[in-house]
Amino acid sequence: MERRDSEIERDPETGREHEHRRLIRDEPVPPAPPSTAVVSRVNPGLRAMDLIYLVFGVIDGLLLIRLVLKLLGANTSAAFTQWVYNVTDFFLAPFHNLLPTIGNNQSQLEMSVVVAMLVYALIAWVLARLMAIIFYRDVTVARRGFF
């Protein structure tokens, strides 16, 4: 529905009256669409942290499997046991003979493996925090215009 509205204004210098007319519509006006909208949010620091935690999680997991196999006295001639020992020997090289092995010939608790797991977990945490400090930012991709 439309209606006409007029407003009379007097000029203070000349004393003349001016009439201002306008047309008013009572229909609701739809809101204007936003000029930008967030399409996706990417965080490269978070991806780097996830990758670091994945790699070091696998290393710590293999070391934990070695610890359990040694503790339970697994058969050393089994293929899986040999594979786990061969893979983890590389990661245990810096910790070789660091602490004594506790137990008898069948069931052994290698304390060096426990220390290695803690050290690798600490390295993972430090690298992840470093990636967060260096690369952590929100990258927002926006699209302009109407949808």
N, CA, C and O atoms as a GROMACS GRO file, in nm:
protein
  588
    1MET      N    1   0.085  -0.117   0.000
    1MET     CA    2   0.000   0.000   0.000
    1MET      C    3   0.090   0.124   0.000
    1MET      O    4   0.192   0.128   0.068
    2GLU      N    5   0.049   0.221  -0.075
    2GLU     CA    6   0.127   0.343  -0.086
    2GLU      C    7   0.049   0.459  -0.025
    2GLU      O    8  -0.074   0.461  -0.024
    3ARG      N    9   0.124   0.555   0.026
    3ARG     CA   10   0.060   0.678   0.074
    3ARG      C   11   0.156   0.793   0.046
    3ARG      O   12   0.278   0.775   0.038
    4ARG      N   13   0.098   0.910   0.032
    4ARG     CA   14   0.178   1.028   0.004
    4ARG      C   15   0.192   1.109   0.133
    4ARG      O   16   0.099   1.124   0.211
    5ASP      N   17   0.312   1.157   0.151
    5ASP     CA   18   0.341   1.235   0.270
    5ASP      C   19   0.404   1.366   0.226
    5ASP      O   20   0.489   1.368   0.137
    6SER      N   21   0.364   1.473   0.288
    6SER     CA   22   0.423   1.603   0.254
    6SER      C   23   0.468   1.671   0.382
    6SER      O   24   0.410   1.654   0.489
    7GLU      N   25   0.571   1.747   0.367
    7GLU     CA   26   0.630   1.817   0.481
    7GLU      C   27   0.659   1.961   0.437
    7GLU      O   28   0.718   1.983   0.332
    8ILE      N   29   0.617   2.054   0.517
    8ILE     CA   30   0.638   2.195   0.484
    8ILE      C   31   0.750   2.247   0.572
    8ILE      O   32   0.752   2.226   0.693
    9GLU      N   33   0.842   2.315   0.505
    9GLU     CA   34   0.960   2.368   0.576
    9GLU      C   35   0.973   2.516   0.541
    9GLU      O   36   0.955   2.555   0.426
   10ARG      N   37   1.003   2.599   0.640
   10ARG     CA   38   1.017   2.742   0.619
   10ARG      C   39   1.164   2.779   0.618
   10ARG      O   40   1.238   2.740   0.708
   11ASP      N   41   1.206   2.853   0.518
   11ASP     CA   42   1.344   2.901   0.505
   11ASP      C   43   1.360   3.019   0.602
   11ASP      O   44   1.286   3.116   0.591
   12PRO      N   45   1.456   3.012   0.696
   12PRO     CA   46   1.467   3.120   0.796
   12PRO      C   47   1.515   3.252   0.738
   12PRO      O   48   1.486   3.356   0.797
   13GLU      N   49   1.587   3.254   0.629
   13GLU     CA   50   1.639   3.380   0.574
   13GLU      C   51   1.535   3.454   0.492
   13GLU      O   52   1.516   3.574   0.507
   14THR      N   53   1.467   3.380   0.404
   14THR     CA   54   1.372   3.447   0.316
   14THR      C   55   1.230   3.441   0.368
   14THR      O   56   1.147   3.524   0.331
   15GLY      N   57   1.201   3.345   0.454
   15GLY     CA   58   1.066   3.333   0.507
   15GLY      C   59   0.974   3.255   0.415
   15GLY      O   60   0.855   3.243   0.444
   16ARG      N   61   1.023   3.204   0.307
   16ARG     CA   62   0.941   3.127   0.213
   16ARG      C   63   0.919   2.987   0.265
   16ARG      O   64   1.001   2.932   0.339
   17GLU      N   65   0.808   2.931   0.226
   17GLU     CA   66   0.775   2.795   0.264
   17GLU      C   67   0.802   2.701   0.148
   17GLU      O   68   0.772   2.733   0.033
   18HIS      N   69   0.860   2.585   0.177
   18HIS     CA   70   0.889   2.482   0.077
   18HIS      C   71   0.815   2.356   0.118
   18HIS      O   72   0.819   2.315   0.234
   19GLU      N   73   0.750   2.295   0.022
   19GLU     CA   74   0.678   2.171   0.049
   19GLU      C   75   0.759   2.056  -0.008
   19GLU      O   76   0.796   2.056  -0.126
   20HIS      N   77   0.786   1.957   0.075
   20HIS     CA   78   0.859   1.836   0.033
   20HIS      C   79   0.759   1.722   0.030
   20HIS      O   80   0.696   1.692   0.132
   21ARG      N   81   0.746   1.659  -0.084
   21ARG     CA   82   0.653   1.546  -0.099
   21ARG      C   83   0.734   1.419  -0.117
   21ARG      O   84   0.841   1.417  -0.178
   22ARG      N   85   0.679   1.313  -0.061
   22ARG     CA   86   0.743   1.182  -0.080
   22ARG      C   87   0.636   1.074  -0.079
   22ARG      O   88   0.528   1.089  -0.021
   23LEU      N   89   0.671   0.966  -0.145
   23LEU     CA   90   0.583   0.851  -0.156
   23LEU      C   91   0.631   0.744  -0.060
   23LEU      O   92   0.748   0.705  -0.065
   24ILE      N   93   0.545   0.696   0.028
   24ILE     CA   94   0.582   0.598   0.129
   24ILE      C   95   0.509   0.468   0.099
   24ILE      O   96   0.387   0.467   0.080
   25ARG      N   97   0.584   0.360   0.095
   25ARG     CA   98   0.526   0.227   0.074
   25ARG      C   99   0.526   0.153   0.207
   25ARG      O  100   0.625   0.155   0.280
   26ASP      N  101   0.416   0.088   0.237
   26ASP     CA  102   0.404   0.015   0.362
   26ASP      C  103   0.450  -0.130   0.350
   26ASP      O  104   0.442  -0.205   0.447
   27GLU      N  105   0.496  -0.173   0.233
   27GLU     CA  106   0.542  -0.310   0.213
   27GLU      C  107   0.677  -0.329   0.280
   27GLU      O  108   0.761  -0.240   0.279
   28PRO      N  109   0.697  -0.445   0.339
   28PRO     CA  110   0.830  -0.470   0.399
   28PRO      C  111   0.935  -0.482   0.290
   28PRO      O  112   0.915  -0.547   0.187
   29VAL      N  113   1.045  -0.420   0.314
   29VAL     CA  114   1.156  -0.423   0.219
   29VAL      C  115   1.246  -0.541   0.257
   29VAL      O  116   1.288  -0.551   0.372
   30PRO      N  117   1.276  -0.630   0.162
   30PRO     CA  118   1.362  -0.744   0.196
   30PRO      C  119   1.503  -0.695   0.228
   30PRO      O  120   1.552  -0.600   0.168
   31PRO      N  121   1.567  -0.760   0.323
   31PRO     CA  122   1.703  -0.718   0.360
   31PRO      C  123   1.800  -0.743   0.245
   31PRO      O  124   1.785  -0.838   0.168
   32ALA      N  125   1.897  -0.657   0.235
   32ALA     CA  126   1.998  -0.671   0.130
   32ALA      C  127   2.086  -0.791   0.161
   32ALA      O  128   2.123  -0.812   0.277
   33PRO      N  129   2.122  -0.868   0.060
   33PRO     CA  130   2.209  -0.983   0.086
   33PRO      C  131   2.349  -0.936   0.125
   33PRO      O  132   2.392  -0.828   0.085
   34PRO      N  133   2.418  -1.016   0.203
   34PRO     CA  134   2.553  -0.974   0.244
   34PRO      C  135   2.646  -0.966   0.124
   34PRO      O  136   2.632  -1.040   0.026
   35SER      N  137   2.740  -0.874   0.133
   35SER     CA  138   2.831  -0.857   0.020
   35SER      C  139   2.938  -0.965   0.017
   35SER      O  140   2.990  -0.997  -0.090
   36THR      N  141   2.973  -1.023   0.132
   36THR     CA  142   3.069  -1.133   0.135
   36THR      C  143   3.017  -1.243   0.225
   36THR      O  144   2.940  -1.217   0.319
   37ALA      N  145   3.058  -1.361   0.197
   37ALA     CA  146   3.021  -1.475   0.281
   37ALA      C  147   3.141  -1.567   0.291
   37ALA      O  148   3.217  -1.583   0.194
   38VAL      N  149   3.159  -1.628   0.406
   38VAL     CA  150   3.270  -1.720   0.426
   38VAL      C  151   3.237  -1.850   0.355
   38VAL      O  152   3.136  -1.913   0.383
   39VAL      N  153   3.324  -1.889   0.264
   39VAL     CA  154   3.303  -2.013   0.190
   39VAL      C  155   3.376  -2.127   0.260
   39VAL      O  156   3.319  -2.234   0.280
   40SER      N  157   3.501  -2.106   0.297
   40SER     CA  158   3.577  -2.210   0.368
   40SER      C  159   3.684  -2.144   0.452
   40SER      O  160   3.725  -2.031   0.426
   41ARG      N  161   3.729  -2.217   0.552
   41ARG     CA  162   3.834  -2.169   0.640
   41ARG      C  163   3.946  -2.273   0.641
   41ARG      O  164   3.922  -2.390   0.669
   42VAL      N  165   4.067  -2.231   0.612
   42VAL     CA  166   4.182  -2.320   0.604
   42VAL      C  167   4.286  -2.272   0.703
   42VAL      O  168   4.310  -2.152   0.717
   43ASN      N  169   4.347  -2.365   0.773
   43ASN     CA  170   4.450  -2.330   0.868
   43ASN      C  171   4.572  -2.418   0.842
   43ASN      O  172   4.574  -2.534   0.883
   44PRO      N  173   4.675  -2.365   0.775
   44PRO     CA  174   4.792  -2.449   0.743
   44PRO      C  175   4.870  -2.493   0.867
   44PRO      O  176   4.932  -2.600   0.864
   45GLY      N  177   4.868  -2.416   0.973
   45GLY     CA  178   4.937  -2.456   1.096
   45GLY      C  179   4.876  -2.578   1.159
   45GLY      O  180   4.947  -2.664   1.213
   46LEU      N  181   4.744  -2.588   1.153
   46LEU     CA  182   4.675  -2.702   1.211
   46LEU      C  183   4.706  -2.830   1.134
   46LEU      O  184   4.723  -2.936   1.194
   47ARG      N  185   4.714  -2.820   1.002
   47ARG     CA  186   4.749  -2.937   0.920
   47ARG      C  187   4.891  -2.984   0.948
   47ARG      O  188   4.916  -3.104   0.954
   48ALA      N  189   4.984  -2.891   0.964
   48ALA     CA  190   5.122  -2.927   0.996
   48ALA      C  191   5.130  -2.995   1.132
   48ALA      O  192   5.205  -3.091   1.150
   49MET      N  193   5.055  -2.945   1.229
   49MET     CA  194   5.054  -3.006   1.362
   49MET      C  195   4.998  -3.147   1.356
   49MET      O  196   5.050  -3.238   1.421
   50ASP      N  197   4.890  -3.165   1.279
   50ASP     CA  198   4.832  -3.299   1.267
   50ASP      C  199   4.930  -3.397   1.204
   50ASP      O  200   4.938  -3.512   1.246
   51LEU      N  201   5.004  -3.352   1.105
   51LEU     CA  202   5.102  -3.440   1.040
   51LEU      C  203   5.215  -3.478   1.135
   51LEU      O  204   5.258  -3.594   1.138
   52ILE      N  205   5.262  -3.383   1.213
   52ILE     CA  206   5.368  -3.412   1.311
   52ILE      C  207   5.319  -3.512   1.415
   52ILE      O  208   5.388  -3.609   1.446
   53TYR      N  209   5.200  -3.489   1.468
   53TYR     CA  210   5.146  -3.582   1.568
   53TYR      C  211   5.123  -3.721   1.508
   53TYR      O  212   5.139  -3.821   1.578
   54LEU      N  213   5.086  -3.729   1.382
   54LEU     CA  214   5.066  -3.859   1.318
   54LEU      C  215   5.197  -3.936   1.306
   54LEU      O  216   5.203  -4.053   1.342
   55VAL      N  217   5.301  -3.870   1.257
   55VAL     CA  218   5.431  -3.936   1.238
   55VAL      C  219   5.487  -3.984   1.372
   55VAL      O  220   5.527  -4.100   1.385
   56PHE      N  221   5.489  -3.896   1.470
   56PHE     CA  222   5.545  -3.935   1.599
   56PHE      C  223   5.453  -4.030   1.676
   56PHE      O  224   5.500  -4.106   1.761
   57GLY      N  225   5.325  -4.026   1.647
   57GLY     CA  226   5.233  -4.123   1.707
   57GLY      C  227   5.259  -4.263   1.656
   57GLY      O  228   5.252  -4.359   1.732
   58VAL      N  229   5.289  -4.274   1.527
   58VAL     CA  230   5.324  -4.405   1.470
   58VAL      C  231   5.454  -4.457   1.532
   58VAL      O  232   5.464  -4.575   1.566
   59ILE      N  233   5.553  -4.369   1.546
   59ILE     CA  234   5.681  -4.409   1.607
   59ILE      C  235   5.658  -4.457   1.750
   59ILE      O  236   5.706  -4.563   1.789
   60ASP      N  237   5.584  -4.378   1.828
   60ASP     CA  238   5.557  -4.417   1.968
   60ASP      C  239   5.474  -4.545   1.974
   60ASP      O  240   5.493  -4.627   2.064
   61GLY      N  241   5.382  -4.563   1.881
   61GLY     CA  242   5.303  -4.685   1.878
   61GLY      C  243   5.387  -4.808   1.850
   61GLY      O  244   5.368  -4.912   1.914
   62LEU      N  245   5.481  -4.798   1.756
   62LEU     CA  246   5.571  -4.910   1.728
   62LEU      C  247   5.660  -4.941   1.848
   62LEU      O  248   5.685  -5.057   1.880
   63LEU      N  249   5.707  -4.836   1.916
   63LEU     CA  250   5.788  -4.858   2.035
   63LEU      C  251   5.706  -4.922   2.147
   63LEU      O  252   5.759  -5.005   2.222
   64LEU      N  253   5.580  -4.886   2.158
   64LEU     CA  254   5.494  -4.948   2.258
   64LEU      C  255   5.471  -5.096   2.226
   64LEU      O  256   5.469  -5.180   2.316
   65ILE      N  257   5.453  -5.127   2.098
   65ILE     CA  258   5.437  -5.268   2.059
   65ILE      C  259   5.563  -5.346   2.093
   65ILE      O  260   5.555  -5.459   2.141
   66ARG      N  261   5.679  -5.287   2.068
   66ARG     CA  262   5.805  -5.354   2.104
   66ARG      C  263   5.813  -5.378   2.254
   66ARG      O  264   5.852  -5.486   2.298
   67LEU      N  265   5.775  -5.277   2.332
   67LEU     CA  266   5.779  -5.290   2.477
   67LEU      C  267   5.689  -5.404   2.524
   67LEU      O  268   5.729  -5.483   2.610
   68VAL      N  269   5.569  -5.414   2.469
   68VAL     CA  270   5.475  -5.519   2.509
   68VAL      C  271   5.526  -5.655   2.464
   68VAL      O  272   5.517  -5.752   2.540
   69LEU      N  273   5.580  -5.666   2.342
   69LEU     CA  274   5.632  -5.794   2.294
   69LEU      C  275   5.747  -5.844   2.380
   69LEU      O  276   5.754  -5.962   2.413
   70LYS      N  277   5.838  -5.753   2.416
   70LYS     CA  278   5.950  -5.793   2.503
   70LYS      C  279   5.902  -5.831   2.642
   70LYS      O  280   5.950  -5.927   2.702
   71LEU      N  281   5.804  -5.755   2.693
   71LEU     CA  282   5.753  -5.780   2.827
   71LEU      C  283   5.680  -5.914   2.835
   71LEU      O  284   5.686  -5.984   2.936
   72LEU      N  285   5.610  -5.950   2.727
   72LEU     CA  286   5.537  -6.076   2.726
   72LEU      C  287   5.622  -6.194   2.679
   72LEU      O  288   5.575  -6.308   2.679
   73GLY      N  289   5.744  -6.168   2.637
   73GLY     CA  290   5.834  -6.274   2.593
   73GLY      C  291   5.793  -6.335   2.460
   73GLY      O  292   5.786  -6.457   2.447
   74ALA      N  293   5.766  -6.251   2.362
   74ALA     CA  294   5.722  -6.298   2.230
   74ALA      C  295   5.832  -6.380   2.163
   74ALA      O  296   5.950  -6.362   2.189
   75ASN      N  297   5.789  -6.470   2.077
   75ASN     CA  298   5.881  -6.556   2.003
   75ASN      C  299   5.960  -6.470   1.904
   75ASN      O  300   5.902  -6.405   1.818
   76THR      N  301   6.092  -6.469   1.916
   76THR     CA  302   6.176  -6.384   1.831
   76THR      C  303   6.191  -6.439   1.690
   76THR      O  304   6.240  -6.368   1.602
   77SER      N  305   6.150  -6.561   1.667
   77SER     CA  306   6.158  -6.615   1.531
   77SER      C  307   6.031  -6.588   1.451
   77SER      O  308   6.026  -6.618   1.332
   78ALA      N  309   5.928  -6.531   1.513
   78ALA     CA  310   5.805  -6.495   1.441
   78ALA      C  311   5.832  -6.374   1.351
   78ALA      O  312   5.908  -6.285   1.388
   79ALA      N  313   5.770  -6.373   1.234
   79ALA     CA  314   5.796  -6.267   1.134
   79ALA      C  315   5.754  -6.129   1.185
   79ALA      O  316   5.827  -6.032   1.165
   80PHE      N  317   5.639  -6.120   1.251
   80PHE     CA  318   5.594  -5.990   1.300
   80PHE      C  319   5.687  -5.936   1.408
   80PHE      O  320   5.720  -5.818   1.409
   81THR      N  321   5.730  -6.023   1.496
   81THR     CA  322   5.820  -5.981   1.603
   81THR      C  323   5.952  -5.933   1.545
   81THR      O  324   6.005  -5.831   1.588
   82GLN      N  325   6.005  -6.005   1.448
   82GLN     CA  326   6.131  -5.964   1.384
   82GLN      C  327   6.114  -5.830   1.313
   82GLN      O  328   6.202  -5.744   1.320
   83TRP      N  329   6.000  -5.811   1.246
   83TRP     CA  330   5.976  -5.685   1.175
   83TRP      C  331   5.970  -5.568   1.273
   83TRP      O  332   6.030  -5.463   1.249
   84VAL      N  333   5.896  -5.585   1.383
   84VAL     CA  334   5.885  -5.477   1.483
   84VAL      C  335   6.021  -5.445   1.543
   84VAL      O  336   6.056  -5.328   1.559
   85TYR      N  337   6.098  -5.548   1.576
   85TYR     CA  338   6.231  -5.525   1.633
   85TYR      C  339   6.324  -5.455   1.533
   85TYR      O  340   6.399  -5.366   1.571
   86ASN      N  341   6.320  -5.495   1.407
   86ASN     CA  342   6.406  -5.433   1.305
   86ASN      C  343   6.370  -5.287   1.281
   86ASN      O  344   6.458  -5.202   1.268
   87VAL      N  345   6.242  -5.257   1.274
   87VAL     CA  346   6.199  -5.118   1.250
   87VAL      C  347   6.232  -5.030   1.370
   87VAL      O  348   6.280  -4.918   1.353
   88THR      N  349   6.207  -5.079   1.489
   88THR     CA  350   6.228  -4.996   1.607
   88THR      C  351   6.375  -4.986   1.648
   88THR      O  352   6.411  -4.897   1.725
   89ASP      N  353   6.459  -5.076   1.600
   89ASP     CA  354   6.603  -5.064   1.629
   89ASP      C  355   6.659  -4.931   1.580
   89ASP      O  356   6.747  -4.873   1.644
   90PHE      N  357   6.608  -4.883   1.467
   90PHE     CA  358   6.654  -4.754   1.413
   90PHE      C  359   6.620  -4.640   1.510
   90PHE      O  360   6.703  -4.552   1.534
   91PHE      N  361   6.499  -4.642   1.564
   91PHE     CA  362   6.456  -4.534   1.654
   91PHE      C  363   6.515  -4.548   1.793
   91PHE      O  364   6.521  -4.450   1.868
   92LEU      N  365   6.560  -4.667   1.830
   92LEU     CA  366   6.621  -4.687   1.961
   92LEU      C  367   6.773  -4.669   1.960
   92LEU      O  368   6.836  -4.675   2.066
   93ALA      N  369   6.832  -4.648   1.844
   93ALA     CA  370   6.978  -4.636   1.835
   93ALA      C  371   7.035  -4.528   1.928
   93ALA      O  372   7.136  -4.554   1.993
   94PRO      N  373   6.975  -4.408   1.938
   94PRO     CA  374   7.032  -4.308   2.030
   94PRO      C  375   7.019  -4.345   2.177
   94PRO      O  376   7.089  -4.289   2.262
   95PHE      N  377   6.930  -4.439   2.209
   95PHE     CA  378   6.904  -4.474   2.348
   95PHE      C  379   6.960  -4.612   2.384
   95PHE      O  380   6.930  -4.664   2.492
   96HIS      N  381   7.040  -4.669   2.296
   96HIS     CA  382   7.093  -4.804   2.319
   96HIS      C  383   7.177  -4.808   2.447
   96HIS      O  384   7.269  -4.728   2.464
   97ASN      N  385   7.144  -4.902   2.537
   97ASN     CA  386   7.213  -4.922   2.665
   97ASN      C  387   7.210  -4.798   2.754
   97ASN      O  388   7.300  -4.779   2.836
   98LEU      N  389   7.108  -4.717   2.741
   98LEU     CA  390   7.095  -4.601   2.827
   98LEU      C  391   7.058  -4.644   2.970
   98LEU      O  392   7.115  -4.595   3.067
   99LEU      N  393   6.962  -4.735   2.980
   99LEU     CA  394   6.919  -4.787   3.109
   99LEU      C  395   6.920  -4.940   3.103
   99LEU      O  396   6.913  -4.997   2.994
  100PRO      N  397   6.929  -5.005   3.218
  100PRO     CA  398   6.934  -5.152   3.216
  100PRO      C  399   6.797  -5.213   3.181
  100PRO      O  400   6.692  -5.151   3.196
  101THR      N  401   6.804  -5.337   3.133
  101THR     CA  402   6.684  -5.414   3.105
  101THR      C  403   6.647  -5.493   3.230
  101THR      O  404   6.733  -5.556   3.291
  102ILE      N  405   6.522  -5.488   3.268
  102ILE     CA  406   6.475  -5.554   3.390
  102ILE      C  407   6.402  -5.683   3.350
  102ILE      O  408   6.317  -5.681   3.262
  103GLY      N  409   6.436  -5.793   3.415
  103GLY     CA  410   6.365  -5.917   3.390
  103GLY      C  411   6.460  -6.032   3.361
  103GLY      O  412   6.582  -6.018   3.371
  104ASN      N  413   6.400  -6.148   3.323
  104ASN     CA  414   6.480  -6.266   3.291
  104ASN      C  415   6.494  -6.280   3.140
  104ASN      O  416   6.464  -6.186   3.066
  105ASN      N  417   6.538  -6.396   3.093
  105ASN     CA  418   6.560  -6.415   2.950
  105ASN      C  419   6.430  -6.414   2.869
  105ASN      O  420   6.432  -6.376   2.752
  106GLN      N  421   6.320  -6.455   2.927
  106GLN     CA  422   6.194  -6.461   2.852
  106GLN      C  423   6.119  -6.328   2.856
  106GLN      O  424   6.081  -6.276   2.751
  107SER      N  425   6.096  -6.274   2.971
  107SER     CA  426   6.018  -6.152   2.988
  107SER      C  427   6.111  -6.040   3.032
  107SER      O  428   6.172  -6.047   3.138
  108GLN      N  429   6.119  -5.937   2.949
  108GLN     CA  430   6.211  -5.826   2.978
  108GLN      C  431   6.139  -5.693   2.966
  108GLN      O  432   6.054  -5.674   2.878
  109LEU      N  433   6.174  -5.602   3.054
  109LEU     CA  434   6.124  -5.465   3.046
  109LEU      C  435   6.242  -5.376   3.009
  109LEU      O  436   6.331  -5.353   3.091
  110GLU      N  437   6.241  -5.327   2.884
  110GLU     CA  438   6.348  -5.239   2.838
  110GLU      C  439   6.316  -5.096   2.879
  110GLU      O  440   6.226  -5.034   2.823
  111MET      N  441   6.388  -5.046   2.974
  111MET     CA  442   6.364  -4.910   3.022
  111MET      C  443   6.407  -4.806   2.918
  111MET      O  444   6.356  -4.694   2.918
  112SER      N  445   6.500  -4.842   2.830
  112SER     CA  446   6.542  -4.752   2.724
  112SER      C  447   6.426  -4.722   2.628
  112SER      O  448   6.418  -4.612   2.574
  113VAL      N  449   6.338  -4.820   2.608
  113VAL     CA  450   6.222  -4.798   2.521
  113VAL      C  451   6.127  -4.698   2.585
  113VAL      O  452   6.070  -4.614   2.516
  114VAL      N  453   6.109  -4.707   2.715
  114VAL     CA  454   6.021  -4.613   2.786
  114VAL      C  455   6.076  -4.470   2.773
  114VAL      O  456   6.001  -4.376   2.746
  115VAL      N  457   6.206  -4.455   2.793
  115VAL     CA  458   6.269  -4.323   2.780
  115VAL      C  459   6.256  -4.273   2.637
  115VAL      O  460   6.229  -4.155   2.615
  116ALA      N  461   6.276  -4.361   2.538
  116ALA     CA  462   6.266  -4.322   2.398
  116ALA      C  463   6.124  -4.275   2.365
  116ALA      O  464   6.106  -4.177   2.293
  117MET      N  465   6.024  -4.344   2.417
  117MET     CA  466   5.886  -4.302   2.392
  117MET      C  467   5.858  -4.164   2.450
  117MET      O  468   5.791  -4.082   2.386
  118LEU      N  469   5.909  -4.138   2.568
  118LEU     CA  470   5.890  -4.006   2.630
  118LEU      C  471   5.961  -3.897   2.552
  118LEU      O  472   5.908  -3.788   2.531
  119VAL      N  473   6.084  -3.928   2.508
  119VAL     CA  474   6.161  -3.828   2.433
  119VAL      C  475   6.095  -3.799   2.299
  119VAL      O  476   6.085  -3.683   2.260
  120TYR      N  477   6.048  -3.902   2.227
  120TYR     CA  478   5.982  -3.879   2.098
  120TYR      C  479   5.850  -3.805   2.116
  120TYR      O  480   5.813  -3.724   2.031
  121ALA      N  481   5.779  -3.830   2.223
  121ALA     CA  482   5.656  -3.755   2.250
  121ALA      C  483   5.688  -3.608   2.278
  121ALA      O  484   5.615  -3.519   2.235
  122LEU      N  485   5.796  -3.583   2.351
  122LEU     CA  486   5.837  -3.445   2.378
  122LEU      C  487   5.881  -3.374   2.251
  122LEU      O  488   5.848  -3.257   2.230
  123ILE      N  489   5.955  -3.443   2.165
  123ILE     CA  490   5.997  -3.384   2.037
  123ILE      C  491   5.875  -3.351   1.952
  123ILE      O  492   5.870  -3.245   1.888
  124ALA      N  493   5.777  -3.440   1.950
  124ALA     CA  494   5.655  -3.415   1.872
  124ALA      C  495   5.582  -3.292   1.924
  124ALA      O  496   5.536  -3.208   1.846
  125TRP      N  497   5.573  -3.280   2.056
  125TRP     CA  498   5.504  -3.165   2.113
  125TRP      C  499   5.577  -3.034   2.080
  125TRP      O  500   5.514  -2.934   2.046
  126VAL      N  501   5.710  -3.036   2.090
  126VAL     CA  502   5.789  -2.914   2.061
  126VAL      C  503   5.775  -2.876   1.914
  126VAL      O  504   5.754  -2.758   1.884
  127LEU      N  505   5.785  -2.972   1.823
  127LEU     CA  506   5.770  -2.942   1.681
  127LEU      C  507   5.630  -2.892   1.648
  127LEU      O  508   5.614  -2.801   1.568
  128ALA      N  509   5.529  -2.952   1.709
  128ALA     CA  510   5.392  -2.907   1.684
  128ALA      C  511   5.370  -2.765   1.735
  128ALA      O  512   5.304  -2.685   1.669
  129ARG      N  513   5.424  -2.733   1.851
  129ARG     CA  514   5.411  -2.596   1.902
  129ARG      C  515   5.486  -2.498   1.815
  129ARG      O  516   5.440  -2.385   1.794
  130LEU      N  517   5.601  -2.539   1.764
  130LEU     CA  518   5.678  -2.454   1.673
  130LEU      C  519   5.599  -2.427   1.545
  130LEU      O  520   5.596  -2.314   1.496
  131MET      N  521   5.535  -2.529   1.491
  131MET     CA  522   5.452  -2.511   1.372
  131MET      C  523   5.333  -2.419   1.402
  131MET      O  524   5.293  -2.339   1.318
  132ALA      N  525   5.279  -2.431   1.522
  132ALA     CA  526   5.167  -2.345   1.560
  132ALA      C  527   5.211  -2.199   1.569
  132ALA      O  528   5.139  -2.109   1.528
  133ILE      N  529   5.329  -2.178   1.622
  133ILE     CA  530   5.379  -2.041   1.635
  133ILE      C  531   5.409  -1.980   1.499
  133ILE      O  532   5.377  -1.864   1.473
  134ILE      N  533   5.471  -2.058   1.412
  134ILE     CA  534   5.514  -2.006   1.283
  134ILE      C  535   5.397  -1.994   1.184
  134ILE      O  536   5.381  -1.889   1.121
  135PHE      N  537   5.316  -2.098   1.170
  135PHE     CA  538   5.220  -2.105   1.062
  135PHE      C  539   5.075  -2.087   1.103
  135PHE      O  540   4.988  -2.084   1.015
  136TYR      N  541   5.044  -2.074   1.230
  136TYR     CA  542   4.905  -2.073   1.273
  136TYR      C  543   4.840  -1.940   1.238
  136TYR      O  544   4.874  -1.836   1.295
  137ARG      N  545   4.746  -1.945   1.146
  137ARG     CA  546   4.666  -1.829   1.110
  137ARG      C  547   4.541  -1.880   1.040
  137ARG      O  548   4.540  -1.989   0.984
  138ASP      N  549   4.436  -1.800   1.044
  138ASP     CA  550   4.314  -1.834   0.975
  138ASP      C  551   4.317  -1.770   0.837
  138ASP      O  552   4.335  -1.649   0.824
  139VAL      N  553   4.300  -1.849   0.736
  139VAL     CA  554   4.292  -1.799   0.600
  139VAL      C  555   4.146  -1.816   0.559
  139VAL      O  556   4.097  -1.928   0.545
  140THR      N  557   4.077  -1.704   0.540
  140THR     CA  558   3.936  -1.709   0.505
  140THR      C  559   3.922  -1.681   0.357
  140THR      O  560   3.972  -1.581   0.306
  141VAL      N  561   3.853  -1.770   0.290
  141VAL     CA  562   3.827  -1.753   0.148
  141VAL      C  563   3.684  -1.701   0.137
  141VAL      O  564   3.590  -1.765   0.184
  142ALA      N  565   3.668  -1.585   0.075
  142ALA     CA  566   3.536  -1.523   0.065
  142ALA      C  567   3.495  -1.509  -0.081
  142ALA      O  568   3.579  -1.498  -0.170
  143ARG      N  569   3.365  -1.511  -0.103
  143ARG     CA  570   3.311  -1.494  -0.237
  143ARG      C  571   3.222  -1.371  -0.234
  143ARG      O  572   3.139  -1.356  -0.145
  144ARG      N  573   3.240  -1.282  -0.330
  144ARG     CA  574   3.161  -1.159  -0.335
  144ARG      C  575   3.040  -1.179  -0.424
  144ARG      O  576   3.040  -1.262  -0.515
  145GLY      N  577   2.938  -1.100  -0.396
  145GLY     CA  578   2.820  -1.099  -0.483
  145GLY      C  579   2.704  -1.173  -0.421
  145GLY      O  580   2.708  -1.216  -0.306
  146PHE      N  581   2.600  -1.187  -0.499
  146PHE     CA  582   2.478  -1.253  -0.452
  146PHE      C  583   2.487  -1.401  -0.475
  146PHE      O  584   2.560  -1.449  -0.562
  147PHE      N  585   2.411  -1.474  -0.396
  147PHE     CA  586   2.413  -1.618  -0.408
  147PHE      C  587   2.312  -1.663  -0.507
  147PHE      O  588   2.298  -1.783  -0.531
   0.00000   0.00000   0.00000
